[in-house]
Amino acid sequence: MRIEKWLPFVAMLGCASTPSVPAIDPATVPRELTPSTYDRVKELVRLRPGDLQFQAVNWHSTAYEGIRESQRTDKPLLLWLYFGGPRGAC
């Protein structure tokens, strides 16, 4: 497989395998953290199955490594570029 074939498609993401997440009714979300709302807030922020699926991806440190793996396995390449701090402009 030639990399030129896949360069236009560098941002591909498989949503079909993503588990569905039930919607949260905004009316049930506490507006403040108080002793009486603590349990509800704790329930809303706890990790759920599937929250850490990104850790199962075989991430590569360089684009070159990813390109070579993509060519070797004849699979598409997801190129995720990141510039700046993780908090953005916070």
Secondary structure, DSSP 8 states (H G I E B T S, - for coil): --GGGTGGG------TTS-------GGGS-SS--TTTHHHHHHHHS--TTTTGGGGS---SSHHHHHHHHHHHT---------S-TTTT-
